[in-house]
Amino acid sequence: MNELEKKVVLTIFNIGPTFISKLANRILENQNEVRECVRKLIDEKMLERVENIMVQYKTKEENVVVKHRNHTYYKLTKLGERKAKELEEDEFYVREAFKTYNKALQNKLDNVKEEKVENVYCVIDLPYSQEISAKAILEEDFEKLEKEYGTTITLRGNITKIQKEKLAELQNTVII
């Protein structure tokens, strides 16, 4: 199971049946990703739709509330409950339930677009004294670059624009 699937299973295990938008808001995840995750968990027979017109769920004070469903609620199957008991309770943030979920926050989460990491080909010429700093900036990418050791260190290959900007700040470093 991936992290999102674990969050969904453990959250429903702890709070009881819920609907997708409230679940996404409580675990601070994108609603579309949660919807896809729920579909996958239904296919794997870990979740199922709540068929009753009334649903019970738990509140912070461990009270059980019964209410009429106005959304499609999902609950764990027996297999899902067994899996939830097997999972370690990973530390993740679950927001408190509100009478209405935070639509502004959910819209922000749903509209978050991952920043594309653009790679650029560079030739970097730096003195030996900057090698440790360059390794710190490039991390595992340092080993992937073609290296040439002469009077200076010359690195060739693709790095991110952010890495290029940070390397440009190093003294006596030339980037082409």
RANOR-V301238 format. One record per residue. RES is the residue in three letters. SS is DSSP state (a for helix, b for strand, c for the rest). PHI is phi in whole degrees, -180 to 180 (NA if undefined). OMEGA is omega in radians with two decimals (* if undefined). Layout:
res=<RES,RES>
ss=<SS,SS>
phi=<PHI,PHI>
omega=<OMEGA,OMEGA>
This chain:
res=<MET,ASN,GLU,LEU,GLU,LYS,LYS,VAL,VAL,LEU,THR,ILE,PHE,ASN,ILE,GLY,PRO,THR,PHE,ILE,SER,LYS,LEU,ALA,ASN,ARG,ILE,LEU,GLU,ASN,GLN,ASN,GLU,VAL,ARG,GLU,CYS,VAL,ARG,LYS,LEU,ILE,ASP,GLU,LYS,MET,LEU,GLU,ARG,VAL,GLU,ASN,ILE,MET,VAL,GLN,TYR,LYS,THR,LYS,GLU,GLU,ASN,VAL,VAL,VAL,LYS,HIS,ARG,ASN,HIS,THR,TYR,TYR,LYS,LEU,THR,LYS,LEU,GLY,GLU,ARG,LYS,ALA,LYS,GLU,LEU,GLU,GLU,ASP,GLU,PHE,TYR,VAL,ARG,GLU,ALA,PHE,LYS,THR,TYR,ASN,LYS,ALA,LEU,GLN,ASN,LYS,LEU,ASP,ASN,VAL,LYS,GLU,GLU,LYS,VAL,GLU,ASN,VAL,TYR,CYS,VAL,ILE,ASP,LEU,PRO,TYR,SER,GLN,GLU,ILE,SER,ALA,LYS,ALA,ILE,LEU,GLU,GLU,ASP,PHE,GLU,LYS,LEU,GLU,LYS,GLU,TYR,GLY,THR,THR,ILE,THR,LEU,ARG,GLY,ASN,ILE,THR,LYS,ILE,GLN,LYS,GLU,LYS,LEU,ALA,GLU,LEU,GLN,ASN,THR,VAL,ILE,ILE>
ss=<c,c,a,a,a,a,a,a,a,a,a,a,a,a,a,b,c,b,b,a,a,a,a,a,a,a,a,c,c,c,a,a,a,a,a,a,a,a,a,a,a,a,a,c,c,c,b,b,b,c,c,c,c,b,b,b,b,b,c,c,c,c,c,b,b,b,b,b,c,c,c,c,b,b,b,b,c,a,a,a,a,a,a,a,a,a,c,c,c,c,c,c,c,c,c,c,c,c,c,c,c,c,a,a,a,a,a,a,a,a,c,c,c,c,c,c,c,c,b,b,b,b,b,b,b,b,c,a,a,a,a,a,a,a,a,a,a,a,c,c,a,a,a,a,c,b,b,b,b,c,c,c,b,b,b,b,b,b,b,b,a,a,a,a,a,a,a,a,c,c,c,c,c,b,b,c>
phi=<NA,-84,-62,-65,-62,-62,-59,-63,-63,-67,-67,-65,-61,-82,-106,92,-57,-154,-106,-59,-65,-69,-61,-61,-68,-70,-100,57,-129,-63,-62,-66,-66,-66,-59,-64,-63,-62,-59,-64,-68,-67,-61,-84,64,-98,-126,-147,-72,-82,-89,-66,-81,-110,-133,-107,-143,-98,-109,-57,-83,65,-80,-106,-111,-111,-146,-76,-82,-113,-128,-87,-94,-127,-135,-77,-83,-60,-62,-63,-65,-62,-64,-62,-69,-75,-68,-71,-76,-64,-79,-147,-85,-117,-68,-68,-76,-120,-60,-125,-78,-78,-65,-64,-65,-64,-62,-64,-63,-71,-100,-70,-110,-66,-69,-78,-90,-93,-96,-131,-82,-138,-115,-116,-116,-142,-74,-56,-66,-100,-60,-64,-65,-64,-63,-65,-73,-83,51,-68,-67,-58,-71,-80,-77,-74,-119,-138,-108,-137,-71,-135,-96,-115,-115,-132,149,-90,-136,-79,-62,-64,-62,-61,-63,-67,-66,-63,-78,-71,-67,59,-109,-114,-123,-116>
omega=<3.06,-3.05,-3.13,3.12,3.10,3.13,-3.11,-3.11,-3.11,-3.14,3.12,3.08,-3.08,-3.06,-3.12,-3.09,3.13,3.12,-2.94,-3.07,3.11,3.10,3.14,3.14,-3.11,-3.12,3.08,3.11,3.11,-3.07,3.14,3.10,3.11,3.12,3.11,3.11,3.12,3.09,3.14,-3.14,3.05,3.11,3.13,3.11,3.11,3.09,3.03,3.09,3.05,-3.08,-3.10,3.11,3.09,-3.11,3.07,3.02,-3.06,3.05,-3.11,-3.07,-3.13,3.04,3.06,-3.11,3.07,3.13,3.10,-3.14,2.94,3.13,3.02,-3.13,3.12,3.11,3.13,2.97,3.07,3.10,3.12,3.11,3.10,-3.14,3.13,3.12,3.12,-3.07,2.98,3.10,3.12,3.10,3.00,-3.02,3.02,3.14,3.05,3.11,3.06,3.10,3.01,-3.11,-3.05,-3.07,-3.13,3.11,-3.13,3.10,3.11,3.12,-3.10,-3.09,3.10,3.09,3.12,3.10,3.11,3.11,-3.13,3.09,3.08,3.10,-3.10,2.90,-3.05,3.12,-3.10,3.12,3.13,-3.11,-3.13,-3.07,-3.12,3.12,3.13,3.11,3.14,-3.14,-3.05,-3.12,-3.08,3.11,-3.13,-3.10,-3.11,-3.10,3.04,-3.07,3.08,-3.12,3.09,3.05,3.03,3.06,3.10,3.12,3.11,3.06,-3.11,3.03,3.12,3.11,3.13,3.10,3.14,3.13,3.13,3.12,-3.13,3.14,3.14,-3.13,3.05,3.12,3.13,3.12,3.13,*>
